Amino acid sequence: MALYVPIPAFTAQFAYGDSNGITLAASTTYYFGTLFGVDPGTTDDPPGFYVPRACTLVAVYGRISVVVTPSSGQDSTVIIRKNGTTDILTVSTTVETNAAKNEFSITGQSVSVSAGDVLYVKLTTGAFTVNPTFTFGSVNLYFEVPWSS
């Protein structure tokens, strides 16, 4: 007889882009959180996800979609940020915006977060010579909760 132990887990989703998308500027840092349907801002500490209990961030999956003009292909960086003060996980330093669908991810992580922490995404764009136009982005975080008996 096999014994299966459930692993309590949950996700959080972040997104940006209103009905017109956004043209991402070269060499610019953007921040976005859980406020869907708006463009990302350049001011740190946007509306974020409030972590409901102590847990571990184990994976991040995301995509930047380019609807009209792809970029010239320089790498961008996606980071998960906490409480308006700390970068806690670099998801990728090679995020592209030179195709219609630009996916990125990181798995196998073990980043502890506490109840009440506020998380959001920091996107630093590459030094584009052609800016990507009409873009939308989404990032999904996967958390596991420590097992307790």
Disulfide bonds with the S-S distance in Angstrom:
none
